[in-house]
Amino acid sequence: MNLPNRLTLMRIAAAFIFMIFLFADNLYAKYLALLFFTGAVLTDIYDGRLARRKNMVTNFGKLMDPLADKILIVSAFVSFVGLKEIYIPAWTVIIIISREFAVTGLRLLAASQGEILAADRGGKHKTVSQMVAIFTILIFISLRDTARTFFSFWTKSADAWFQFFLLYLMYITVILTVISGAFYLYRHRYLFSEERTNKKT
């Protein structure tokens, strides 16, 4: 197994370790959760570039790399729903996960017809918005716990304002997720054509 593929597997492992630290009732564990998530994102950036530059692209990597990305992002959003420190509506996460399932299903359909669908600009914007939301929430949790533990100046008013900001950020993320998914499905709607399917079969 080459280095890019090992980094992909490390990213999957980091997603589960990240969740363990995030739910630990300890300030330092929150920072470790942020550290592991950051490390996982960096491996995502590095392994793809390395595979292309060194001509180390494999079928295993084509399958597992996007899967590892989805596991990382979904693990973060699902974890946020279960955290008592913040309020992230479950329905926002369900929409995000549903979009990922829909696009993954479309790509599998395309692959069954001998076509490979690449990510478009809307998908990249969606990914950026999701990463910004996740990092913002993780930083907020870490800084709030730090303020409560060492400085004792965190007020209910400040907490309410930050909760509102995080909720607003999630709404933006959901909107971009839905829009990008809808455009992606519409752009490739020809894959659902019965005539095209019959030709392939």
N, CA, C and O of each residue as an XYZ file, in Angstrom:
804
protein
N       0.855     -1.201      0.000
C       0.000      0.000      0.000
C       0.884      1.242      0.000
O       1.791      1.363      0.823
N       0.619      2.170     -0.928
C       1.477      3.351     -1.042
C       1.117      4.409      0.014
O       0.137      4.275      0.746
N       1.939      5.457      0.064
C       1.780      6.486      1.098
C       0.447      7.227      1.019
O      -0.197      7.394      2.055
N      -0.002      7.680     -0.155
C      -1.306      8.362     -0.205
C      -2.448      7.511      0.351
O      -3.327      8.031      1.038
N      -2.444      6.219      0.064
C      -3.505      5.343      0.573
C      -3.405      5.169      2.085
O      -4.423      5.081      2.772
N      -2.180      5.119      2.600
C      -2.012      5.028      4.054
C      -2.518      6.298      4.734
O      -3.110      6.240      5.812
N      -2.282      7.443      4.097
C      -2.779      8.705      4.641
C      -4.306      8.740      4.638
O      -4.925      9.287      5.551
N      -4.899      8.157      3.614
C      -6.359      8.077      3.547
C      -6.918      7.262      4.699
O      -7.895      7.662      5.332
N      -6.298      6.114      4.975
C      -6.738      5.275      6.090
C      -6.503      5.973      7.423
O      -7.301      5.835      8.350
N      -5.414      6.720      7.518
C      -5.157      7.490      8.735
C      -6.236      8.545      8.950
O      -6.594      8.848     10.088
N      -6.752      9.103      7.864
C      -7.808     10.119      7.979
C      -9.090      9.511      8.533
O      -9.787     10.140      9.329
N      -9.397      8.295      8.114
C     -10.569      7.610      8.649
C     -10.400      7.333     10.139
O     -11.319      7.547     10.930
N      -9.209      6.853     10.512
C      -8.937      6.591     11.932
C      -8.999      7.882     12.737
O      -9.512      7.893     13.856
N      -8.477      8.976     12.172
C      -8.477     10.266     12.868
C      -9.891     10.762     13.126
O     -10.139     11.437     14.125
N     -10.828     10.431     12.229
C     -12.221     10.859     12.410
C     -12.809     10.256     13.676
O     -13.529     10.936     14.408
N     -12.511      8.988     13.944
C     -13.048      8.330     15.140
C     -12.328      8.805     16.405
O     -12.951      8.971     17.454
N     -11.022      9.020     16.299
C     -10.280      9.545     17.451
C     -10.760     10.963     17.775
O     -10.872     11.335     18.943
N     -11.036     11.737     16.749
C     -11.569     13.088     16.912
C     -12.873     13.062     17.713
O     -13.070     13.893     18.600
N     -13.753     12.127     17.410
C     -15.036     12.033     18.112
C     -14.839     11.668     19.581
O     -15.550     12.174     20.450
N     -13.883     10.796     19.856
C     -13.616     10.399     21.242
C     -13.183     11.600     22.070
O     -13.679     11.807     23.178
N     -12.269     12.384     21.543
C     -11.778     13.563     22.259
C     -12.865     14.633     22.382
O     -12.954     15.319     23.400
N     -13.684     14.772     21.345
C     -14.710     15.812     21.357
C     -15.727     15.594     22.470
O     -16.214     16.558     23.060
N     -16.053     14.326     22.764
C     -17.044     14.028     23.791
C     -16.444     13.864     25.178
O     -17.168     13.669     26.154
N     -15.123     13.942     25.267
C     -14.479     13.850     26.585
C     -14.740     15.123     27.374
O     -14.679     16.223     26.825
N     -15.031     14.974     28.658
C     -15.322     16.121     29.515
C     -14.021     16.706     30.048
O     -13.720     16.624     31.238
N     -13.263     17.296     29.135
C     -11.952     17.811     29.480
C     -11.572     18.901     28.493
O     -11.738     18.729     27.285
N     -11.066     20.020     28.995
C     -10.715     21.136     28.131
C      -9.637     20.754     27.127
O      -9.743     21.084     25.945
N      -8.612     20.067     27.587
C      -7.499     19.719     26.705
C      -7.945     18.732     25.627
O      -7.402     18.728     24.523
N      -8.929     17.901     25.947
C      -9.446     16.963     24.953
C     -10.105     17.704     23.798
O     -10.030     17.262     22.651
N     -10.754     18.836     24.096
C     -11.372     19.629     23.035
C     -10.319     20.152     22.070
O     -10.533     20.153     20.858
N      -9.190     20.593     22.597
C      -8.109     21.065     21.733
C      -7.493     19.909     20.949
O      -7.073     20.091     19.806
N      -7.436     18.735     21.548
C      -6.934     17.567     20.833
C      -7.885     17.182     19.701
O      -7.445     16.757     18.633
N      -9.196     17.332     19.939
C     -10.174     17.061     18.885
C      -9.947     18.013     17.710
O      -9.973     17.599     16.551
N      -9.725     19.287     18.019
C      -9.434     20.275     16.978
C      -8.144     19.918     16.248
O      -8.060     20.052     15.028
N      -7.148     19.468     16.992
C      -5.859     19.103     16.402
C      -6.005     17.907     15.460
O      -5.456     17.914     14.358
N      -6.737     16.887     15.886
C      -6.905     15.700     15.045
C      -7.714     16.023     13.794
O      -7.421     15.508     12.715
N      -8.728     16.871     13.932
C      -9.514     17.238     12.753
C      -8.652     18.026     11.772
O      -8.722     17.801     10.564
N      -7.841     18.950     12.285
C      -6.952     19.729     11.426
C      -5.959     18.820     10.710
O      -5.714     18.975      9.514
N      -5.387     17.868     11.452
C      -4.455     16.926     10.849
C      -5.102     16.099      9.759
O      -4.486     15.835      8.726
N      -6.356     15.684      9.985
C      -7.066     14.891      8.987
C      -7.307     15.697      7.713
O      -7.171     15.172      6.608
N      -7.664     16.971      7.867
C      -7.880     17.833      6.708
C      -6.573     18.026      5.934
O      -6.577     18.035      4.703
N      -5.469     18.180      6.644
C      -4.175     18.356      5.987
C      -3.774     17.113      5.202
O      -3.193     17.222      4.123
N      -4.083     15.920      5.743
C      -3.778     14.703      4.991
C      -4.614     14.618      3.722
O      -4.169     14.083      2.707
N      -5.831     15.150      3.791
C      -6.698     15.160      2.609
C      -6.071     16.018      1.505
O      -6.098     15.650      0.331
N      -5.515     17.148      1.891
C      -4.875     18.034      0.916
C      -3.597     17.399      0.364
O      -3.316     17.477     -0.832
N      -2.834     16.774      1.253
C      -1.515     16.283      0.873
C      -1.574     14.991      0.065
O      -0.833     14.846     -0.907
N      -2.444     14.041      0.445
C      -2.403     12.738     -0.221
C      -2.819     12.814     -1.679
O      -2.267     12.107     -2.523
N      -3.804     13.680     -1.985
C      -4.223     13.823     -3.375
C      -3.125     14.412     -4.242
O      -2.868     13.930     -5.345
N      -2.480     15.455     -3.740
C      -1.391     16.077     -4.496
C      -0.228     15.111     -4.675
O       0.376     15.039     -5.746
N       0.077     14.376     -3.620
C       1.183     13.419     -3.688
C       0.900     12.324     -4.702
O       1.773     11.947     -5.484
N      -0.338     11.812     -4.684
C      -0.690     10.730     -5.603
C      -0.586     11.182     -7.055
O      -0.114     10.433     -7.910
N      -1.028     12.412     -7.335
C      -0.964     12.907     -8.714
C       0.467     13.230     -9.129
O       0.871     12.939    -10.255
N       1.233     13.832     -8.220
C       2.595     14.241     -8.558
C       3.515     13.044     -8.751
O       4.373     13.056     -9.633
N       3.344     12.021     -7.942
C       4.209     10.842     -7.998
C       3.598      9.708     -8.832
O       4.133      8.600     -8.878
N       2.481     10.001     -9.481
C       1.796      8.988    -10.300
C       1.493      7.745     -9.466
O       1.800      6.621     -9.864
N       0.885      7.972     -8.303
C       0.564      6.884     -7.383
C      -0.948      6.719     -7.220
O      -1.416      6.212     -6.201
N      -1.702      7.147     -8.225
C      -3.158      7.031     -8.181
C      -3.550      5.569     -8.357
O      -3.101      4.912     -9.297
N      -4.386      5.058     -7.453
C      -4.833      3.666     -7.504
C      -6.352      3.600     -7.434
O      -7.010      4.567     -7.051
N      -6.899      2.454     -7.805
C      -8.353      2.260     -7.698
C      -8.800      2.332     -6.238
O      -9.875      2.846     -5.928
N      -7.956      1.808     -5.349
C      -8.263      1.884     -3.919
C      -8.374      3.338     -3.481
O      -9.289      3.701     -2.741
N      -7.447      4.165     -3.936
C      -7.470      5.582     -3.580
C      -8.672      6.307     -4.152
O      -9.260      7.163     -3.490
N      -9.045      5.963     -5.395
C     -10.209      6.596     -6.011
C     -11.483      6.296     -5.224
O     -12.387      7.127     -5.143
N     -11.538      5.096     -4.647
C     -12.713      4.706     -3.882
C     -12.679      5.269     -2.471
O     -13.665      5.840     -2.004
N     -11.559      5.113     -1.794
C     -11.489      5.407     -0.369
C     -11.273      6.883     -0.059
O     -11.699      7.353      0.996
N     -10.624      7.621     -0.948
C     -10.341      9.030     -0.645
C     -11.615      9.852     -0.468
O     -11.753     10.523      0.554
N     -12.564      9.829     -1.428
C     -13.808     10.578     -1.194
C     -14.625     10.009     -0.042
O     -15.316     10.752      0.654
N     -14.549      8.676      0.167
C     -15.272      8.071      1.282
C     -14.711      8.568      2.615
O     -15.467      8.858      3.543
N     -13.380      8.663      2.705
C     -12.752      9.162      3.922
C     -13.158     10.607      4.193
O     -13.373     10.985      5.344
N     -13.264     11.411      3.143
C     -13.697     12.808      3.302
C     -15.104     12.870      3.889
O     -15.372     13.652      4.801
N     -15.986     12.048      3.363
C     -17.375     12.055      3.835
C     -17.468     11.562      5.278
O     -18.240     12.099      6.072
N     -16.679     10.537      5.616
C     -16.679     10.034      6.990
C     -16.226     11.126      7.945
O     -16.804     11.295      9.019
N     -15.193     11.867      7.559
C     -14.665     12.928      8.411
C     -15.699     14.031      8.631
O     -15.940     14.441      9.766
N     -16.303     14.504      7.557
C     -17.265     15.606      7.660
C     -18.528     15.170      8.398
O     -19.021     15.882      9.273
N     -19.046     13.998      8.039
C     -20.274     13.508      8.676
C     -20.055     13.237     10.159
O     -20.931     13.523     10.975
N     -18.886     12.684     10.520
C     -18.609     12.409     11.931
C     -18.620     13.690     12.750
O     -19.071     13.699     13.895
N     -18.119     14.777     12.157
C     -18.102     16.063     12.865
C     -19.524     16.584     13.071
O     -19.892     16.941     14.190
N     -20.322     16.632     12.010
C     -21.666     17.186     12.119
C     -22.572     16.336     13.017
O     -23.357     16.876     13.797
N     -22.464     15.029     12.910
C     -23.266     14.151     13.772
C     -22.863     14.350     15.233
O     -23.720     14.356     16.117
N     -21.575     14.511     15.487
C     -21.099     14.747     16.851
C     -21.648     16.055     17.412
O     -21.997     16.126     18.590
N     -21.725     17.077     16.586
C     -22.214     18.373     17.058
C     -23.662     18.289     17.536
O     -24.046     18.967     18.489
N     -24.459     17.457     16.872
C     -25.857     17.293     17.296
C     -25.924     16.722     18.708
O     -26.828     17.060     19.472
N     -24.978     15.864     19.057
C     -24.985     15.224     20.368
C     -24.322     16.020     21.473
O     -24.375     15.623     22.637
N     -23.698     17.138     21.128
C     -23.034     17.950     22.150
C     -24.035     18.828     22.888
O     -24.903     19.447     22.272
N     -23.908     18.879     24.211
C     -24.796     19.710     25.014
C     -24.389     21.177     24.995
O     -25.211     22.055     25.256
N     -23.117     21.446     24.685
C     -22.615     22.819     24.752
C     -23.163     23.722     23.661
O     -23.160     24.944     23.807
N     -23.633     23.130     22.567
C     -24.125     23.922     21.442
C     -25.456     23.339     20.972
O     -25.831     22.225     21.336
N     -26.160     24.126     20.152
C     -27.408     23.650     19.575
C     -27.274     23.630     18.061
O     -27.293     24.673     17.407
N     -27.138     22.438     17.523
C     -27.124     22.231     16.080
C     -28.331     21.352     15.748
O     -28.355     20.184     16.137
N     -29.337     21.885     15.035
C     -30.541     21.096     14.737
C     -30.205     19.827     13.958
O     -29.403     19.848     13.024
N     -30.824     18.741     14.352
C     -30.561     17.460     13.688
C     -30.960     17.500     12.218
O     -30.328     16.855     11.382
N     -32.012     18.261     11.903
C     -32.478     18.276     10.512
C     -31.449     18.879      9.573
O     -31.400     18.503      8.402
N     -30.621     19.809     10.053
C     -29.584     20.385      9.188
C     -28.552     19.324      8.812
O     -28.081     19.276      7.676
N     -28.213     18.485      9.768
C     -27.236     17.423      9.514
C     -27.828     16.350      8.606
O     -27.129     15.797      7.757
N     -29.107     16.057      8.783
C     -29.772     15.069      7.922
C     -29.753     15.533      6.471
O     -29.536     14.730      5.564
N     -29.978     16.820      6.250
C     -29.944     17.362      4.889
C     -28.544     17.220      4.290
O     -28.391     16.825      3.134
N     -27.530     17.544      5.087
C     -26.144     17.441      4.613
C     -25.807     15.998      4.248
O     -25.213     15.743      3.200
N     -26.185     15.052      5.111
C     -25.902     13.641      4.845
C     -26.690     13.147      3.631
O     -26.166     12.389      2.815
N     -27.948     13.577      3.513
C     -28.771     13.160      2.379
C     -28.168     13.624      1.064
O     -28.191     12.894      0.073
N     -27.639     14.816      1.055
C     -26.997     15.341     -0.156
C     -25.806     14.475     -0.547
O     -25.618     14.157     -1.721
N     -25.008     14.097      0.439
C     -23.829     13.278      0.154
C     -24.246     11.911     -0.389
O     -23.617     11.398     -1.315
N     -25.296     11.319      0.176
C     -25.792     10.036     -0.323
C     -26.289     10.168     -1.762
O     -26.027      9.302     -2.597
N     -27.009     11.259     -2.047
C     -27.566     11.453     -3.385
C     -26.462     11.590     -4.428
O     -26.527     10.968     -5.489
N     -25.464     12.391     -4.133
C     -24.367     12.599     -5.082
C     -23.535     11.326     -5.241
O     -23.114     10.986     -6.346
N     -23.303     10.632     -4.138
C     -22.564      9.367     -4.214
C     -23.326      8.346     -5.057
O     -22.728      7.624     -5.855
N     -24.642      8.288     -4.878
C     -25.465      7.392     -5.688
C     -25.405      7.736     -7.160
O     -25.352      6.852     -8.015
N     -25.413      9.036     -7.455
C     -25.321      9.481     -8.850
C     -23.991      9.063     -9.468
O     -23.945      8.624    -10.617
N     -22.920      9.198     -8.708
C     -21.606      8.811     -9.220
C     -21.511      7.308     -9.442
O     -20.870      6.856    -10.391
N     -22.150      6.528     -8.565
C     -22.168      5.082     -8.755
C     -22.966      4.719    -10.008
O     -22.594      3.811    -10.751
N     -24.067      5.440    -10.232
C     -24.865      5.220    -11.434
C     -24.055      5.545    -12.679
O     -24.091      4.807    -13.664
N     -23.327      6.651    -12.631
C     -22.493      7.038    -13.765
C     -21.398      6.007    -14.015
O     -21.107      5.662    -15.160
N     -20.796      5.519    -12.933
C     -19.730      4.517    -13.067
C     -20.260      3.236    -13.687
O     -19.570      2.580    -14.467
N     -21.497      2.884    -13.332
C     -22.099      1.671    -13.906
C     -22.345      1.837    -15.399
O     -22.490      0.850    -16.120
N     -22.394      3.092    -15.870
C     -22.593      3.372    -17.284
C     -21.287      3.760    -17.972
O     -21.289      4.246    -19.104
N     -20.167      3.538    -17.269
C     -18.855      3.779    -17.850
C     -18.426      5.226    -17.856
O     -17.603      5.616    -18.684
N     -18.959      6.035    -16.958
C     -18.620      7.463    -16.907
C     -18.179      7.846    -15.498
O     -18.751      7.392    -14.507
N     -17.161      8.682    -15.429
C     -16.649      9.163    -14.151
C     -17.046     10.624    -13.988
O     -16.728     11.456    -14.838
N     -17.744     10.939    -12.894
C     -18.179     12.315    -12.635
C     -17.199     12.995    -11.690
O     -16.940     12.505    -10.591
N     -16.661     14.117    -12.123
C     -15.741     14.881    -11.292
C     -16.517     15.894    -10.458
O     -17.650     16.248    -10.784
N     -15.896     16.348     -9.389
C     -16.520     17.389     -8.561
C     -16.539     18.703     -9.330
O     -15.606     19.009    -10.073
N     -17.600     19.476     -9.152
C     -17.685     20.764     -9.822
C     -17.388     21.897     -8.845
O     -17.098     21.658     -7.673
N     -17.462     23.124     -9.336
C     -17.137     24.280     -8.500
C     -18.105     24.428     -7.333
O     -17.703     24.796     -6.229
N     -19.382     24.140     -7.581
C     -20.361     24.236     -6.508
C     -20.056     23.268     -5.382
O     -20.219     23.604     -4.209
N     -19.613     22.067     -5.732
C     -19.247     21.087     -4.719
C     -18.054     21.541     -3.897
O     -17.989     21.303     -2.691
N     -17.110     22.198     -4.560
C     -15.942     22.705     -3.841
C     -16.338     23.823     -2.873
O     -15.836     23.894     -1.751
N     -17.243     24.690     -3.323
C     -17.728     25.755     -2.436
C     -18.474     25.158     -1.242
O     -18.359     25.636     -0.113
N     -19.232     24.114     -1.517
C     -19.959     23.427     -0.441
C     -18.992     22.852      0.581
O     -19.204     22.979      1.787
N     -17.938     22.223      0.099
C     -16.943     21.632      0.998
C     -16.262     22.695      1.838
O     -16.043     22.503      3.034
N     -15.926     23.820      1.214
C     -15.292     24.923      1.952
C     -16.225     25.441      3.044
O     -15.791     25.682      4.171
N     -17.502     25.611      2.713
C     -18.459     26.117      3.700
C     -18.612     25.134      4.855
O     -18.734     25.549      6.007
N     -18.607     23.839      4.561
C     -18.716     22.839      5.621
C     -17.490     22.854      6.517
O     -17.609     22.769      7.739
N     -16.310     22.963      5.916
C     -15.075     22.999      6.697
C     -15.023     24.247      7.572
O     -14.610     24.183      8.729
N     -15.442     25.376      7.019
C     -15.460     26.628      7.797
C     -16.403     26.474      8.986
O     -16.070     26.882     10.099
N     -17.574     25.888      8.757
C     -18.540     25.690      9.836
C     -17.968     24.785     10.922
O     -18.097     25.079     12.111
N     -17.339     23.691     10.516
C     -16.796     22.741     11.492
C     -15.672     23.369     12.300
O     -15.652     23.260     13.526
N     -14.736     24.027     11.622
C     -13.627     24.652     12.332
C     -14.119     25.764     13.264
O     -13.608     25.913     14.374
N     -15.100     26.536     12.821
C     -15.639     27.613     13.661
C     -16.267     27.048     14.924
O     -16.051     27.570     16.018
N     -17.044     25.982     14.774
C     -17.685     25.368     15.937
C     -16.645     24.781     16.894
O     -16.762     24.944     18.108
N     -15.635     24.106     16.359
C     -14.600     23.523     17.208
C     -13.812     24.599     17.955
O     -13.516     24.446     19.140
N     -13.476     25.679     17.267
C     -12.745     26.777     17.905
C     -13.610     27.446     18.968
O     -13.126     27.791     20.046
N     -14.895     27.626     18.657
C     -15.819     28.226     19.616
C     -15.906     27.400     20.892
O     -15.833     27.943     21.994
N     -16.061     26.085     20.743
C     -16.155     25.209     21.912
C     -14.888     25.281     22.750
O     -14.956     25.368     23.976
N     -13.730     25.245     22.092
C     -12.446     25.274     22.802
C     -12.244     26.595     23.539
O     -11.836     26.606     24.700
N     -12.530     27.700     22.866
C     -12.325     29.015     23.485
C     -13.321     29.262     24.612
O     -12.965     29.858     25.629
N     -14.544     28.820     24.448
C     -15.537     29.008     25.506
C     -15.156     28.224     26.761
O     -15.247     28.738     27.876
N     -14.731     26.983     26.569
C     -14.312     26.186     27.723
C     -13.075     26.773     28.383
O     -12.924     26.703     29.603
N     -12.192     27.352     27.579
C     -11.006     28.010     28.128
C     -11.396     29.223     28.963
O     -10.868     29.431     30.055
N     -12.326     30.024     28.439
C     -12.779     31.210     29.163
C     -13.455     30.834     30.472
O     -13.264     31.504     31.486
N     -14.241     29.774     30.454
C     -14.933     29.342     31.669
C     -13.961     28.756     32.690
O     -14.130     28.949     33.894
N     -12.953     28.047     32.213
C     -12.046     27.347     33.123
C     -11.032     28.276     33.771
O     -10.787     28.192     34.975
N     -10.445     29.158     32.978
C      -9.327     29.950     33.475
C      -9.665     31.408     33.795
O      -8.978     32.042     34.596
N     -10.710     31.937     33.176
C     -10.984     33.368     33.337
C     -12.340     33.668     33.958
O     -12.526     34.733     34.545
N     -13.271     32.764     33.840
C     -14.595     32.903     34.475
C     -15.333     34.176     34.087
O     -16.022     34.779     34.910
N     -15.184     34.585     32.811
C     -15.892     35.798     32.412
C     -16.942     35.536     31.333
O     -17.545     36.467     30.798
N     -17.149     34.265     31.024
C     -18.126     33.944     29.977
C     -19.533     34.166     30.497
O     -19.916     33.597     31.519
N     -20.304     34.986     29.803
C     -21.648     35.332     30.256
C     -22.701     34.622     29.410
O     -22.418     34.122     28.321
N     -23.917     34.591     29.938
C     -25.025     33.992     29.190
C     -25.312     34.777     27.915
O     -25.702     34.206     26.897
N     -25.115     36.085     27.980
C     -25.348     36.915     26.802
C     -24.350     36.576     25.690
O     -24.728     36.447     24.525
N     -23.080     36.436     26.061
C     -22.056     36.077     25.070
C     -22.344     34.698     24.490
O     -22.174     34.465     23.293
N     -22.779     33.793     25.353
C     -23.085     32.444     24.895
C     -24.256     32.454     23.913
O     -24.239     31.738     22.911
N     -25.264     33.262     24.204
C     -26.434     33.341     23.327
C     -26.058     33.891     21.956
O     -26.544     33.408     20.933
N     -25.185     34.910     21.937
C     -24.759     35.508     20.673
C     -23.964     34.514     19.837
O     -24.151     34.432     18.623
N     -23.084     33.764     20.477
C     -22.291     32.783     19.753
C     -23.157     31.629     19.252
O     -22.939     31.113     18.156
N     -24.133     31.229     20.054
C     -25.038     30.174     19.623
C     -25.815     30.606     18.383
O     -26.002     29.826     17.449
N     -26.261     31.855     18.388
C     -26.978     32.393     17.232
C     -26.070     32.428     16.008
O     -26.503     32.089     14.906
N     -24.823     32.830     16.189
C     -23.867     32.895     15.081
C     -23.620     31.509     14.492
O     -23.577     31.352     13.272
N     -23.458     30.504     15.351
C     -23.214     29.147     14.874
C     -24.431     28.598     14.129
O     -24.292     27.902     13.123
N     -25.615     28.916     14.633
C     -26.840     28.460     13.977
C     -26.970     29.106     12.597
O     -27.331     28.444     11.623
N     -26.673     30.400     12.525
C     -26.723     31.121     11.252
C     -25.706     30.531     10.274
O     -25.995     30.396      9.085
N     -24.530     30.185     10.766
C     -23.487     29.578      9.940
C     -23.942     28.221      9.405
O     -23.679     27.887      8.250
N     -24.621     27.445     10.239
C     -25.131     26.145      9.795
C     -26.197     26.320      8.718
O     -26.247     25.543      7.765
N     -27.045     27.328      8.861
C     -28.073     27.566      7.845
C     -27.434     27.889      6.495
O     -27.893     27.404      5.461
N     -26.381     28.700      6.499
C     -25.668     29.026      5.260
C     -25.071     27.770      4.652
O     -25.148     27.558      3.442
N     -24.476     26.936      5.497
C     -23.880     25.685      5.032
C     -24.922     24.782      4.398
O     -24.677     24.193      3.346
N     -26.084     24.670      5.031
C     -27.152     23.829      4.504
C     -27.643     24.362      3.159
O     -27.873     23.590      2.228
N     -27.802     25.673      3.061
C     -28.277     26.273      1.803
C     -27.301     25.980      0.661
O     -27.717     25.571     -0.423
N     -26.001     26.192      0.905
C     -24.996     25.917     -0.123
C     -24.952     24.432     -0.463
O     -24.744     24.057     -1.617
N     -25.148     23.595      0.545
C     -25.154     22.148      0.323
C     -26.306     21.740     -0.580
O     -26.124     20.960     -1.515
N     -27.499     22.269     -0.299
C     -28.681     21.930     -1.091
C     -28.547     22.458     -2.519
O     -28.833     21.744     -3.479
N     -28.114     23.705     -2.651
C     -27.985     24.311     -3.981
C     -26.978     23.551     -4.838
O     -27.254     23.232     -5.995
N     -25.804     23.263     -4.262
C     -24.778     22.560     -5.037
C     -25.244     21.165     -5.432
O     -24.991     20.713     -6.548
N     -25.931     20.478     -4.507
C     -26.433     19.145     -4.813
C     -27.503     19.163     -5.890
O     -27.515     18.311     -6.778
N     -28.403     20.138     -5.809
C     -29.483     20.241     -6.793
C     -28.933     20.521     -8.189
O     -29.374     19.912     -9.164
N     -27.971     21.442     -8.288
C     -27.371     21.758     -9.579
C     -26.599     20.563    -10.141
O     -26.616     20.309    -11.346
N     -25.925     19.838     -9.254
C     -25.142     18.680     -9.686
C     -26.057     17.592    -10.242
O     -25.766     17.001    -11.282
N     -27.164     17.331     -9.544
C     -28.117     16.328    -10.015
C     -28.782     16.778    -11.319
O     -28.992     15.971    -12.225
N     -29.111     18.063    -11.410
C     -29.760     18.570    -12.623
C     -28.809     18.523    -13.811
O     -29.217     18.192    -14.925
N     -27.544     18.853    -13.578
C     -26.562     18.871    -14.663
C     -26.354     17.475    -15.245
O     -26.061     17.328    -16.431
N     -26.507     16.453    -14.405
C     -26.267     15.081    -14.853
C     -27.570     14.277    -14.921
O     -27.559     13.054    -14.779
N     -28.669     14.959    -15.134
C     -29.968     14.297    -15.171
C     -30.075     13.308    -16.329
O     -30.909     12.403    -16.298
N     -29.235     13.478    -17.348
C     -29.277     12.573    -18.498
C     -28.950     11.131    -18.090
O     -29.293     10.190    -18.805
N     -28.288     10.961    -16.943
C     -27.947      9.614    -16.492
C     -29.188      8.799    -16.139
O     -29.152      7.569    -16.124
N     -30.288      9.503    -15.853
C     -31.519      8.815    -15.481
C     -32.377      8.455    -16.693
O     -33.449      7.866    -16.551
N     -31.901      8.811    -17.879
C     -32.670      8.548    -19.090
C     -32.814      7.044    -19.312
O     -31.824      6.314    -19.286
N     -34.042      6.583    -19.528
C     -34.283      5.154    -19.765
C     -33.632      4.701    -21.063
O     -33.152      3.573    -21.172
N     -33.624      5.597    -22.048
C     -33.012      5.253    -23.335
C     -31.523      5.015    -23.179
O     -30.969      4.085    -23.765
N     -30.869      5.870    -22.378
C     -29.435      5.710    -22.153
C     -29.156      4.430    -21.370
O     -28.204      3.708    -21.665
N     -29.993      4.158    -20.372
C     -29.816      2.957    -19.561
C     -29.979      1.697    -20.407
O     -29.229      0.735    -20.243
N     -30.955      1.702    -21.308
C     -31.199      0.542    -22.164
C     -30.035      0.291    -23.118
O     -29.715     -0.854    -23.436
N     -29.405      1.377    -23.571
C     -28.253      1.221    -24.454
C     -27.096      0.559    -23.724
O     -26.368     -0.263    -24.281
N     -26.947      0.943    -22.454
C     -25.832      0.386    -21.666
C     -26.058     -1.100    -21.333
O     -25.115     -1.880    -21.196
N     -27.347     -1.458    -21.208
C     -27.644     -2.833    -20.862
C     -27.813     -3.706    -22.108
O     -28.069     -4.904    -21.991
